[in-house]
Amino acid sequence: MTRALAFVFLLMWALPSHAAGTLVGPILTYSCPPGQFASSLASGTVATTCLSNSDNTSLANFIALGLAQQQTVFGKLPNLSSSGAGQIENARGLSTLFALQNRFATKISTQTVAAGASMTFTGLTAYLTYFLACSQVFPALTAEIQVQFGEGSPVTWNTSGNYAWSNMALGSNSTTAANAVSTTDNGISPAGGAISPSLVNSIDFWGYLNDVTLSGAVHFFTWTGATKGTNYYVSNGAGTWTSDTNPVTGVRVIAAGQNVTGKCSLYGLNQ
């Protein structure tokens, strides 16, 4: 089976099998008059604010609403006129997006700090693979942003110089990639080294932490990131803790020897 055909079958499986004009999700539902979209929805309720079909921002608000709540929000759009057929298709496509998101990943939590010690996630026992997404992360003083693993319960953090990582970065001033590596670091460095203490020089990165519940496996964190130094850089890399292969029960983001500012969210992958 080709990838394209497989994806078509996946979409057919994910689409709601309800009558035209009615889309119902397993978590939240809402109802608006013909030709209108919901612009607000209290989490866990059916309270709505509806916008007119003539309001071009209605669908954008609907999308933003669902993304902000990070859960499946399917529309219940009864009795739409024929002029709203395009909107029905948009709603169906959006509901598919949320269905796929809900089936493939579950949001664990979000940590936001301002000049704090770390962004920390513990209790990693429910999923084999996790996805970590961080944005606008920077240190209080010039330092390396690091990802560290923890073991056991309560978590004991692996902090000594037994992390190995490799980072390949490409700057906006060159077509030649620059490599940075370490086998004795105190954490995995998504930026491949120290970054400056400012929002404009912060790093955004996102990646997978694999096989966390397996004993005897190498637990890689593989990432893609972007940051600004002298130029703009995009980076890709992988790293691991080399001292043992015990299950990973925690992950945290720190600035080496400094406080850190930023936002990180952790997701469990439904494999």
N, C-alpha and C positions, 0 to 999 in steps of 0.2 A: 504493500500500500504506500503510495507516495505521501510525502509530508503534507502537500496541499489538500489531498483527499482526506487524510486523517484529520486535518484541522477543520474541514467542512463538517465531518461527522461529529467532531468535538463541539462545534458551535450548535449543531442541530440538537445534540444531547443537552447542552446548557440552556437553550432557549426555553422559556416557559411554554407549556402546552395548553394555554388557556385560549379562550375565544378572542378574536380580534378586538382591540380596544380595552382589554383587561390584562394587566400584568400584576402578578401577586408574588411577593417574596416571602421567605420563611421567617423573617425577623420582624419587619415593619411594613405596614401598608398605609396608604392614604388615599383620599378621594377628592378630586377637584371637578368643578363644572366643565361642560364641554369646551374643548379648545384651550384649556388652561393647564399650567404646570404648578406644582408645589414649589414655593420659594423658601419655606422654613418648615421644620419638623422637630418637635421636641423629642429627644432620644427616648425610645421605649413607649411613645404614645402615638396617637393618631391626630394630634393637633396640627393644623396646617395653615399656611397663608398661601393663597393662590394668586398667580399673576395672569394677566390677559394674554391671549394668543398673539396680540399685536405687540407685546413687550418682547423685544429681541433678547433681553437678558434672561428670560425665564428659563430656557434650557441650560444656560450657563450656570444660573443659580442652582438648578436641579443637580447638575454635575458636581458643583462645588459642595453642595449639601452632602451628597453621598461620599465624596472623597474625604471631607472633613470628619465625618462620623466613622469612616473606616469600617463600614459594614454593608451588607446587602440591603439596598433601599430600592425596591421595585415599585414602579408606578401602578396605581389602580386608576385607569383613565376611562371611565364609562362614557358611552354615547358620544364619542368624538365624531364631529362632522367629517365629510369627505375631504374638506379643506385641511383637516388635521392629519391626513394620512402620512405625510412626511414626518410629522412629530411622533406618530405612533412608531414608525420605523426607527427614529432616533432613540425613543424610549426603549424599544426592544433591544437595540444594539447596546445601549447603556446597561440595561439589566443583565445582558450577557456578560459584559465586562465585570460587573459586580459578582455575578455567579462564579465566574472563573477565579476572580480574586479570592472569594470566600472558600472555594474548593482547594486552591493551591497554597494559600498562606493564611495564617491566623495571627493577628497582631497581639503581641504579648503586652508591651507597654512602651511608653515614651519617657525618656529622661531628659530634662532641660536644666542646665546649670549656668550660673553666671559667677565666674571666679570661684568655682567649687572644687572639691577634691577629685571627683570622677563622675562618670555616667556609668552606672553599675546595674547589671542584670544577673540575678541568681536563680537557682531552682531549675536549671536547664535539664529536665529529665523527661519531658513529654514528647520531644521531637528528636529525630536523628540529625536533622540539618536545620540551621537557623540562618536568617538573613538579617544583617545589621546595616542600617542606613543612618548615616550621620551627616549633619550639615553645619556650616559656619563654626567649625571647631578651631580654637586657637588658644595658645598658652598665655599666662599672665606676663611672663618674660620669655625671651627667645628660648625655645626648647623643642624637643621631639614629641609629637603626638604619638601615643602608643596604645596598642590593643593588647590587653593581658588576659590570660586564662586563669580560672580558678578550679579547684578540685574539692570534693567532699562536701559534707553538710554538718556544721556550718562551713562556708567556703573558706579555703585557704588559698590565697592568691600566689601565683607563681611570679616572683618578682626578680629573681637573680638572673645573672647573665647567661641564660640558656635558651634564648630565642634565636632562631635562624630565620632570616627573611631575604627576599630578593625583590627589588623594585625597578621597573623600567619606566622612565619618564621621557616624554617628548615635549619640548618647549616650543612656544610660538615663534621663536627666533631661529629654529634649526629644523632640518629634516632628519637629523641624526639623533637617535635615542641615547639618553644617558642612563647608565645603570648604577645602582647603589645596592650594596649587599652587607649583611652582617651574620655572623654565627655566634656572637657573644653579647647580644643586646639584652636589655631588661624588658623588652616588649617588642611587638611587631610594629614597624613604622610605615603607615600608609603613605606618608609624604616622602619617605626615603631619606629622612634627616630632619634637622631642626627647622621650624618655621618661625616667622616674626609674630610678635604679640599684638595683632590688630585684626579687626574684622575683614579688612580688605585683603589681608594675607592668609585668611583662614582656609581650611581644607574641607571640602565635601568628599565623602567616600562612602561606598556601599559594597558589601560583599557577603560571601557565604562562609559559615563555620560548619564544617562537615563532620559526621560520624561521632558526635559529641558523647553519645551514650555508650559507645563501644570501648571496651577495654582491650588494649593491645593494638589499637589502630593509631595511625598518625593523624592528628587533628589539624588540618590546614585551615587557615583563614585566607581566602583568596578575594582580592578586591580590585575595584576600579575607582579612581579618584581624580580630583581636579583641584588645583591651588594656584595662587599667584605669588611668585617671588620676584626676581628681576624681570621675568617674563611670565606668561601663562603656561601652565603645565598640565598635561593629562598623564596619569600614571596607572600602571597595572602591576600587580604583584601577588606574592603568596608568602606565608610565613607560618611557623609552628613553634611549639614548645618542645625542646629536644631532650629534656631530662628524663621524662617517663612517658608512657602511653596510657595513663589512667583516664577514665571518663572526665569530660569537662562539664562542670556544673555551674560555672559562672563565666561571664565575660564583662570586661569593663574598658572604658576609654579614659586615659589620663594624659596629662602633660608631665613629662619626666622632671621631677623635682619642683614643679610649679602647680599652681591652680589652673583649672581649665574652664573655658566657656564654650558652650555649644549645645546641640540637640541631637539625640540619638534615639532611634526606634528599633525595636527588635521584633521579628516575625518568626513564627514556627512554620516550617514547610510541611504541608500535608502530602506525604509521599505514599 
